[in-house]
Amino acid sequence: MKILIVQPYLNLMGGVERVILNIARHYDAPIYTMEYSKGSTFKEFRDLDIRTIGKEVPASGLLPHRASQGLRYGYNFYNMKLDADYDVINAHISPSEWIRHRNKRVLWYCHTPPREVYDLYETRMQYRPAKEKLLYAAMAKVYKVVAKRVVKNIEEIATNSTITKARIEKYFYRHATVINPGIDAERFSSGPDHGYFLYPSRILVNKRQDYVINAYRRFVSMSKNKRMRLVIAGTLSKDPEHLAYYKRIRRLAEGLNVSIMTNINDSVLRRLYSNSTAVLFAAMNEDYGIVPLEGMASSKPVISVDEGGPRETVLEGKTGFLVKSELEMAKMMKLVADDKGLAEELGRNGRRRVSANYTWPVFFKKFDVLLKKVAQAEA
């Protein structure tokens, strides 16, 4: 079966990129993308067939970064007609699914409907300059109109969790099949505890690094263990909104034993997991969340906000804790820092859970079913 993958960008190291990487490897599939930065994403992409596509849109460069980016992505995928021979087009981050306008047999693996257009619209608008809000409001309306027109024709939609499935049904009125992404558990291991909490995630406002910094501040005030550190590690893009948030969390962390590491490579990240005391997670109603799975694969307890995907993957009191406030997170941080036996037990349970339930063979067994169904759709 000939699979073509389409994705707006490959310039980050995150859960989405990891899923695309594994699908491309498994099916020996070329990846069509508008932006590819070898040094900013997983190095394994260099061994794959990456095809940079797309045309510049006149005057798009005069718009703010996010608006310019959205216009170029949307215009190109909506108008693109692929000449390549294929059985199925596998689209990922929106608006790559708009390729369905001029091409058939599309399987959209929807990591999430674009949250800055839907459930995080108000949150993201708060951080935009007043002079840009009208522009972004207009673009969000245009997106919704086009998406409604295109998504109804997509042959099949798969997604990563039940919470994302609910969003797809709410915003697009379409059924989606939940296929949890896997992880390569054998790439992760548990090393000696070096006395720090780890929060690895892209640095942007809805990942809420400020939440874990505030929780850590509370932990310090209630704990006798003054040597415990907080390490924040994640991809930082050149997006002005993300850079502004990065400056904000650096100010928030002043005076605390907090390290903020940006754009680290995969091996450094795995070492950070391996030597942590516990892995924290605070993303706002996260679609799925690879971080808790990687933390469990590293045999570390996971302390996550009680929202989104982690509700499905983290077992309360068995592999970690689901918390409802910064104070609760601080209390659970103190618990695992003080009780090494408990931390080790939670970590062992987490490793077993990942190995049994969240592997790539499990993912591809379900993914194959949808691919065959789409490939057989009427041309």
One Martini backbone bead per residue (centre of mass of N, CA, C, O) as a GRO file, in nm:
protein
  379
    1MET     BB    1   0.095   0.037   0.024
    2LYS     BB    2   0.051   0.379  -0.063
    3ILE     BB    3   0.187   0.637   0.136
    4LEU     BB    4   0.100   0.976   0.218
    5ILE     BB    5   0.241   1.249   0.390
    6VAL     BB    6   0.090   1.534   0.562
    7GLN     BB    7   0.260   1.842   0.680
    8PRO     BB    8   0.333   2.162   0.757
    9TYR     BB    9   0.564   2.071   0.978
   10LEU     BB   10   0.937   2.015   1.056
   11ASN     BB   11   1.049   2.191   1.367
   12LEU     BB   12   1.004   1.972   1.597
   13MET     BB   13   0.993   1.806   1.937
   14GLY     BB   14   0.724   1.585   1.946
   15GLY     BB   15   0.452   1.388   1.939
   16VAL     BB   16   0.378   1.431   1.645
   17GLU     BB   17   0.658   1.372   1.521
   18ARG     BB   18   0.672   1.082   1.630
   19VAL     BB   19   0.433   0.969   1.475
   20ILE     BB   20   0.527   1.036   1.188
   21LEU     BB   21   0.792   0.882   1.197
   22ASN     BB   22   0.665   0.596   1.240
   23ILE     BB   23   0.485   0.588   0.991
   24ALA     BB   24   0.702   0.636   0.775
   25ARG     BB   25   0.868   0.387   0.843
   26HIS     BB   26   0.655   0.159   0.824
   27TYR     BB   27   0.561   0.261   0.506
   28ASP     BB   28   0.763   0.414   0.340
   29ALA     BB   29   0.689   0.731   0.357
   30PRO     BB   30   0.637   1.021   0.228
   31ILE     BB   31   0.693   1.373   0.312
   32TYR     BB   32   0.478   1.651   0.305
   33THR     BB   33   0.616   1.984   0.344
   34MET     BB   34   0.667   2.337   0.418
   35GLU     BB   35   0.854   2.271   0.680
   36TYR     BB   36   1.217   2.205   0.717
   37SER     BB   37   1.421   2.138   1.016
   38LYS     BB   38   1.684   1.949   1.093
   39GLY     BB   39   1.780   2.094   1.376
   40SER     BB   40   1.462   2.091   1.518
   41THR     BB   41   1.435   1.790   1.481
   42PHE     BB   42   1.445   1.478   1.433
   43LYS     BB   43   1.716   1.311   1.297
   44GLU     BB   44   1.558   1.068   1.156
   45PHE     BB   45   1.443   1.234   0.912
   46ARG     BB   46   1.706   1.221   0.731
   47ASP     BB   47   1.625   0.911   0.632
   48LEU     BB   48   1.394   1.040   0.478
   49ASP     BB   49   1.127   1.138   0.258
   50ILE     BB   50   1.152   1.479   0.205
   51ARG     BB   51   0.899   1.717   0.082
   52THR     BB   52   0.906   2.034  -0.028
   53ILE     BB   53   0.629   2.257  -0.028
   54GLY     BB   54   0.489   2.526  -0.176
   55LYS     BB   55   0.361   2.859  -0.178
   56GLU     BB   56   0.366   3.178  -0.187
   57VAL     BB   57   0.177   3.444  -0.049
   58PRO     BB   58   0.070   3.727  -0.122
   59ALA     BB   59   0.137   3.941   0.157
   60SER     BB   60   0.197   3.746   0.402
   61GLY     BB   61   0.459   3.900   0.514
   62LEU     BB   62   0.274   4.141   0.648
   63LEU     BB   63   0.201   3.955   0.861
   64PRO     BB   64   0.180   3.804   1.124
   65HIS     BB   65   0.319   3.512   1.186
   66ARG     BB   66   0.065   3.331   1.238
   67ALA     BB   67  -0.102   3.441   1.001
   68SER     BB   68   0.095   3.376   0.773
   69GLN     BB   69   0.110   3.076   0.825
   70GLY     BB   70  -0.193   3.007   0.797
   71LEU     BB   71  -0.228   3.109   0.507
   72ARG     BB   72  -0.021   2.925   0.368
   73TYR     BB   73  -0.130   2.657   0.452
   74GLY     BB   74  -0.423   2.680   0.357
   75TYR     BB   75  -0.381   2.750   0.058
   76ASN     BB   76  -0.207   2.503  -0.022
   77PHE     BB   77  -0.385   2.259   0.070
   78TYR     BB   78  -0.648   2.343  -0.079
   79ASN     BB   79  -0.488   2.362  -0.383
   80MET     BB   80  -0.366   2.080  -0.382
   81LYS     BB   81  -0.232   1.860  -0.641
   82LEU     BB   82  -0.148   1.533  -0.656
   83ASP     BB   83   0.060   1.331  -0.877
   84ALA     BB   84   0.098   1.100  -0.715
   85ASP     BB   85   0.109   0.774  -0.634
   86TYR     BB   86  -0.175   0.637  -0.444
   87ASP     BB   87  -0.387   0.520  -0.176
   88VAL     BB   88  -0.303   0.718   0.075
   89ILE     BB   89  -0.369   1.005   0.266
   90ASN     BB   90  -0.182   1.130   0.550
   91ALA     BB   91  -0.298   1.346   0.777
   92HIS     BB   92  -0.244   1.599   1.022
   93ILE     BB   93  -0.197   1.890   1.086
   94SER     BB   94  -0.361   2.164   1.079
   95PRO     BB   95  -0.452   2.205   0.728
   96SER     BB   96  -0.375   1.927   0.578
   97GLU     BB   97  -0.676   1.817   0.530
   98TRP     BB   98  -0.736   2.017   0.284
   99ILE     BB   99  -0.640   1.820   0.057
  100ARG     BB  100  -0.934   1.705   0.004
  101HIS     BB  101  -1.039   1.909  -0.211
  102ARG     BB  102  -0.828   1.764  -0.455
  103ASN     BB  103  -0.831   1.487  -0.286
  104LYS     BB  104  -0.844   1.148  -0.230
  105ARG     BB  105  -0.806   0.936   0.017
  106VAL     BB  106  -0.835   1.034   0.339
  107LEU     BB  107  -0.638   1.017   0.643
  108TRP     BB  108  -0.705   1.167   0.949
  109TYR     BB  109  -0.474   1.247   1.203
  110CYS     BB  110  -0.612   1.394   1.478
  111HIS     BB  111  -0.461   1.560   1.733
  112THR     BB  112  -0.630   1.837   1.680
  113PRO     BB  113  -0.814   2.077   1.686
  114PRO     BB  114  -0.758   2.400   1.664
  115ARG     BB  115  -0.739   2.562   1.967
  116GLU     BB  116  -0.724   2.873   1.880
  117VAL     BB  117  -1.022   2.837   1.747
  118TYR     BB  118  -1.156   2.701   1.994
  119ASP     BB  119  -1.105   2.621   2.322
  120LEU     BB  120  -0.845   2.853   2.313
  121TYR     BB  121  -0.927   3.130   2.203
  122GLU     BB  122  -0.938   3.322   2.452
  123THR     BB  123  -0.660   3.263   2.568
  124ARG     BB  124  -0.487   3.348   2.317
  125MET     BB  125  -0.604   3.640   2.285
  126GLN     BB  126  -0.481   3.764   2.549
  127TYR     BB  127  -0.169   3.754   2.408
  128ARG     BB  128  -0.259   3.962   2.201
  129PRO     BB  129  -0.248   4.224   2.035
  130ALA     BB  130  -0.492   4.448   1.979
  131LYS     BB  131  -0.424   4.499   1.665
  132GLU     BB  132  -0.463   4.164   1.605
  133LYS     BB  133  -0.746   4.052   1.689
  134LEU     BB  134  -0.920   4.102   1.436
  135LEU     BB  135  -0.760   3.925   1.245
  136TYR     BB  136  -0.788   3.653   1.405
  137ALA     BB  137  -1.094   3.647   1.405
  138ALA     BB  138  -1.129   3.630   1.097
  139MET     BB  139  -0.957   3.372   1.051
  140ALA     BB  140  -1.129   3.184   1.228
  141LYS     BB  141  -1.384   3.204   1.054
  142VAL     BB  142  -1.264   3.095   0.794
  143TYR     BB  143  -1.173   2.827   0.896
  144LYS     BB  144  -1.454   2.713   0.975
  145VAL     BB  145  -1.576   2.717   0.692
  146VAL     BB  146  -1.370   2.538   0.545
  147ALA     BB  147  -1.368   2.294   0.736
  148LYS     BB  148  -1.665   2.216   0.702
  149ARG     BB  149  -1.636   2.154   0.394
  150VAL     BB  150  -1.398   1.937   0.409
  151VAL     BB  151  -1.443   1.726   0.646
  152LYS     BB  152  -1.704   1.585   0.531
  153ASN     BB  153  -1.513   1.429   0.295
  154ILE     BB  154  -1.355   1.262   0.470
  155GLU     BB  155  -1.318   0.932   0.500
  156GLU     BB  156  -1.116   0.931   0.764
  157ILE     BB  157  -1.089   0.945   1.132
  158ALA     BB  158  -0.824   0.983   1.355
  159THR     BB  159  -0.719   0.949   1.708
  160ASN     BB  160  -0.565   0.975   2.043
  161SER     BB  161  -0.846   1.037   2.204
  162THR     BB  162  -1.144   1.096   2.363
  163ILE     BB  163  -1.117   1.407   2.380
  164THR     BB  164  -1.066   1.451   2.075
  165LYS     BB  165  -1.316   1.312   1.974
  166ALA     BB  166  -1.511   1.516   2.106
  167ARG     BB  167  -1.414   1.761   1.943
  168ILE     BB  168  -1.478   1.656   1.661
  169GLU     BB  169  -1.783   1.620   1.714
  170LYS     BB  170  -1.838   1.919   1.795
  171TYR     BB  171  -1.696   2.079   1.537
  172PHE     BB  172  -1.749   1.846   1.280
  173TYR     BB  173  -1.954   1.604   1.293
  174ARG     BB  174  -1.751   1.351   1.341
  175HIS     BB  175  -1.616   1.055   1.327
  176ALA     BB  176  -1.373   0.888   1.549
  177THR     BB  177  -1.084   0.691   1.584
  178VAL     BB  178  -0.921   0.549   1.847
  179ILE     BB  179  -0.549   0.580   1.842
  180ASN     BB  180  -0.301   0.522   2.031
  181PRO     BB  181  -0.004   0.613   2.073
  182GLY     BB  182   0.313   0.514   2.082
  183ILE     BB  183   0.614   0.380   2.231
  184ASP     BB  184   0.967   0.339   2.290
  185ALA     BB  185   1.040   0.185   2.573
  186GLU     BB  186   1.342   0.086   2.519
  187ARG     BB  187   1.457   0.395   2.522
  188PHE     BB  188   1.387   0.370   2.826
  189SER     BB  189   1.521   0.450   3.158
  190SER     BB  190   1.637   0.383   3.491
  191GLY     BB  191   1.799   0.594   3.702
  192PRO     BB  192   1.939   0.778   3.913
  193ASP     BB  193   1.856   0.998   4.159
  194HIS     BB  194   1.914   1.368   4.121
  195GLY     BB  195   1.700   1.571   4.243
  196TYR     BB  196   1.437   1.613   4.027
  197PHE     BB  197   1.200   1.780   3.851
  198LEU     BB  198   1.012   1.708   3.544
  199TYR     BB  199   0.926   1.931   3.254
  200PRO     BB  200   0.847   1.812   2.932
  201SER     BB  201   0.776   2.079   2.698
  202ARG     BB  202   0.650   2.289   2.517
  203ILE     BB  203   0.690   2.645   2.491
  204LEU     BB  204   0.369   2.739   2.600
  205VAL     BB  205   0.082   2.847   2.741
  206ASN     BB  206  -0.082   2.555   2.733
  207LYS     BB  207   0.154   2.407   2.909
  208ARG     BB  208   0.210   2.549   3.186
  209GLN     BB  209   0.489   2.627   3.334
  210ASP     BB  210   0.378   2.813   3.559
  211TYR     BB  211   0.242   2.593   3.727
  212VAL     BB  212   0.506   2.436   3.816
  213ILE     BB  213   0.646   2.675   3.945
  214ASN     BB  214   0.429   2.726   4.161
  215ALA     BB  215   0.443   2.442   4.283
  216TYR     BB  216   0.742   2.454   4.359
  217ARG     BB  217   0.721   2.690   4.553
  218ARG     BB  218   0.541   2.533   4.751
  219PHE     BB  219   0.730   2.299   4.803
  220VAL     BB  220   0.960   2.465   4.933
  221SER     BB  221   0.782   2.576   5.175
  222MET     BB  222   0.711   2.256   5.281
  223SER     BB  223   1.008   2.159   5.260
  224LYS     BB  224   1.320   2.018   5.376
  225ASN     BB  225   1.406   1.979   5.074
  226LYS     BB  226   1.632   2.216   4.928
  227ARG     BB  227   1.766   2.044   4.672
  228MET     BB  228   1.533   2.039   4.503
  229ARG     BB  229   1.457   2.051   4.166
  230LEU     BB  230   1.371   2.223   3.855
  231VAL     BB  231   1.300   2.092   3.523
  232ILE     BB  232   1.279   2.260   3.214
  233ALA     BB  233   1.188   2.107   2.892
  234GLY     BB  234   1.192   2.251   2.551
  235THR     BB  235   1.055   2.364   2.279
  236LEU     BB  236   1.156   2.671   2.102
  237SER     BB  237   1.026   2.896   1.916
  238LYS     BB  238   1.001   3.199   1.705
  239ASP     BB  239   0.750   3.274   1.818
  240PRO     BB  240   0.649   3.555   1.975
  241GLU     BB  241   0.456   3.424   2.181
  242HIS     BB  242   0.662   3.216   2.292
  243LEU     BB  243   0.884   3.415   2.375
  244ALA     BB  244   0.713   3.572   2.578
  245TYR     BB  245   0.659   3.329   2.765
  246TYR     BB  246   0.950   3.263   2.830
  247LYS     BB  247   1.009   3.530   2.978
  248ARG     BB  248   0.793   3.492   3.193
  249ILE     BB  249   0.906   3.224   3.328
  250ARG     BB  250   1.181   3.338   3.402
  251ARG     BB  251   1.075   3.546   3.602
  252LEU     BB  252   0.918   3.342   3.784
  253ALA     BB  253   1.202   3.174   3.854
  254GLU     BB  254   1.320   3.374   4.021
  255GLY     BB  255   1.496   3.245   4.309
  256LEU     BB  256   1.498   2.958   4.193
  257ASN     BB  257   1.567   2.605   4.141
  258VAL     BB  258   1.563   2.666   3.805
  259SER     BB  259   1.565   2.495   3.492
  260ILE     BB  260   1.585   2.611   3.143
  261MET     BB  261   1.549   2.404   2.859
  262THR     BB  262   1.632   2.429   2.508
  263ASN     BB  263   1.648   2.237   2.236
  264ILE     BB  264   1.693   1.945   2.292
  265ASN     BB  265   1.791   1.638   2.262
  266ASP     BB  266   1.695   1.312   2.288
  267SER     BB  267   1.920   1.205   2.480
  268VAL     BB  268   1.888   1.422   2.697
  269LEU     BB  269   1.595   1.367   2.762
  270ARG     BB  270   1.628   1.072   2.857
  271ARG     BB  271   1.823   1.147   3.089
  272LEU     BB  272   1.625   1.322   3.245
  273TYR     BB  273   1.426   1.105   3.303
  274SER     BB  274   1.617   0.891   3.440
  275ASN     BB  275   1.713   1.120   3.684
  276SER     BB  276   1.451   1.158   3.806
  277THR     BB  277   1.195   1.165   4.044
  278ALA     BB  278   0.974   1.319   3.863
  279VAL     BB  279   0.690   1.374   3.649
  280LEU     BB  280   0.550   1.651   3.501
  281PHE     BB  281   0.204   1.781   3.423
  282ALA     BB  282   0.018   2.093   3.274
  283ALA     BB  283  -0.156   2.080   3.044
  284MET     BB  284  -0.429   2.209   2.874
  285ASN     BB  285  -0.632   1.979   2.802
  286GLU     BB  286  -0.490   1.749   2.672
  287ASP     BB  287  -0.517   1.540   2.415
  288TYR     BB  288  -0.285   1.330   2.543
  289GLY     BB  289   0.030   1.273   2.614
  290ILE     BB  290   0.356   1.165   2.608
  291VAL     BB  291   0.501   1.233   2.872
  292PRO     BB  292   0.370   1.029   3.071
  293LEU     BB  293   0.472   0.780   2.913
  294GLU     BB  294   0.777   0.842   2.932
  295GLY     BB  295   0.784   0.845   3.237
  296MET     BB  296   0.688   0.550   3.276
  297ALA     BB  297   0.911   0.418   3.096
  298SER     BB  298   1.125   0.545   3.323
  299SER     BB  299   1.014   0.472   3.611
  300LYS     BB  300   0.819   0.723   3.682
  301PRO     BB  301   0.641   0.931   3.844
  302VAL     BB  302   0.323   1.091   3.777
  303ILE     BB  303   0.234   1.446   3.779
  304SER     BB  304  -0.093   1.547   3.695
  305VAL     BB  305  -0.330   1.695   3.562
  306ASP     BB  306  -0.692   1.668   3.574
  307GLU     BB  307  -0.662   1.642   3.235
  308GLY     BB  308  -0.734   1.488   2.973
  309GLY     BB  309  -0.533   1.234   2.864
  310PRO     BB  310  -0.416   1.145   3.153
  311ARG     BB  311  -0.685   1.011   3.245
  312GLU     BB  312  -0.613   0.750   3.057
  313THR     BB  313  -0.296   0.683   3.155
  314VAL     BB  314  -0.318   0.766   3.453
  315LEU     BB  315  -0.301   0.599   3.762
  316GLU     BB  316  -0.433   0.651   4.051
  317GLY     BB  317  -0.190   0.545   4.282
  318LYS     BB  318  -0.013   0.360   4.065
  319THR     BB  319   0.158   0.579   3.852
  320GLY     BB  320   0.028   0.830   4.013
  321PHE     BB  321  -0.106   1.171   3.981
  322LEU     BB  322  -0.414   1.363   4.003
  323VAL     BB  323  -0.454   1.716   3.983
  324LYS     BB  324  -0.635   2.040   4.082
  325SER     BB  325  -0.364   2.189   4.182
  326GLU     BB  326  -0.080   2.336   4.285
  327LEU     BB  327  -0.095   2.228   4.574
  328GLU     BB  328  -0.133   1.929   4.503
  329MET     BB  329   0.129   1.901   4.350
  330ALA     BB  330   0.315   1.973   4.586
  331LYS     BB  331   0.229   1.736   4.769
  332MET     BB  332   0.319   1.509   4.568
  333MET     BB  333   0.610   1.593   4.553
  334LYS     BB  334   0.669   1.545   4.853
  335LEU     BB  335   0.592   1.247   4.866
  336VAL     BB  336   0.810   1.135   4.655
  337ALA     BB  337   1.059   1.269   4.790
  338ASP     BB  338   1.017   1.119   5.079
  339ASP     BB  339   0.920   0.838   4.918
  340LYS     BB  340   1.107   0.616   4.752
  341GLY     BB  341   0.937   0.359   4.751
  342LEU     BB  342   0.691   0.478   4.612
  343ALA     BB  343   0.828   0.582   4.357
  344GLU     BB  344   0.920   0.300   4.260
  345GLU     BB  345   0.643   0.166   4.243
  346LEU     BB  346   0.514   0.360   4.040
  347GLY     BB  347   0.727   0.314   3.820
  348ARG     BB  348   0.681   0.012   3.773
  349ASN     BB  349   0.385   0.034   3.694
  350GLY     BB  350   0.426   0.219   3.450
  351ARG     BB  351   0.602   0.036   3.279
  352ARG     BB  352   0.392  -0.192   3.252
  353ARG     BB  353   0.168  -0.026   3.119
  354VAL     BB  354   0.313   0.056   2.862
  355SER     BB  355   0.398  -0.231   2.758
  356ALA     BB  356   0.086  -0.330   2.738
  357ASN     BB  357  -0.063  -0.052   2.581
  358TYR     BB  358   0.188   0.149   2.440
  359THR     BB  359   0.240   0.044   2.127
  360TRP     BB  360   0.309   0.016   1.793
  361PRO     BB  361   0.171  -0.253   1.721
  362VAL     BB  362  -0.105  -0.164   1.824
  363PHE     BB  363  -0.140   0.077   1.641
  364PHE     BB  364  -0.104  -0.064   1.351
  365LYS     BB  365  -0.337  -0.260   1.367
  366LYS     BB  366  -0.554  -0.026   1.357
  367PHE     BB  367  -0.449   0.150   1.119
  368ASP     BB  368  -0.479  -0.059   0.890
  369VAL     BB  369  -0.786  -0.068   0.880
  370LEU     BB  370  -0.824   0.226   0.777
  371LEU     BB  371  -0.646   0.219   0.528
  372LYS     BB  372  -0.811   0.001   0.375
  373LYS     BB  373  -1.076   0.156   0.372
  374VAL     BB  374  -0.973   0.403   0.211
  375ALA     BB  375  -0.849   0.254  -0.038
  376GLN     BB  376  -1.158   0.141  -0.110
  377ALA     BB  377  -1.257   0.390  -0.192
  378GLU     BB  378  -1.412   0.582  -0.400
  379ALA     BB  379  -1.266   0.759  -0.674
   0.00000   0.00000   0.00000
